[in-house]
């Protein structure tokens, strides 16, 4: 199955990606969604796409050992 949320992440500038990772590490998910939507090209991704992408991103951070699993 094709990963449909990866394109959302790939459209973000590198500095925004770092900011979003930092927000996820602080468990600031709503702020992370806003950061993604604000930085995304028009039309901005929907809330569900952002949440799915952020959950996937959080799993990556957990796998790297940089985010707590809780």
Secondary structure, DSSP 8 states (H G I E B T S, - for coil): ---SSHHHHHTS-HHHHHHHHHHHHTT-HHHHHHHHHHHS-SS---HHHHHHHHHHHHHHHHHHTSS---
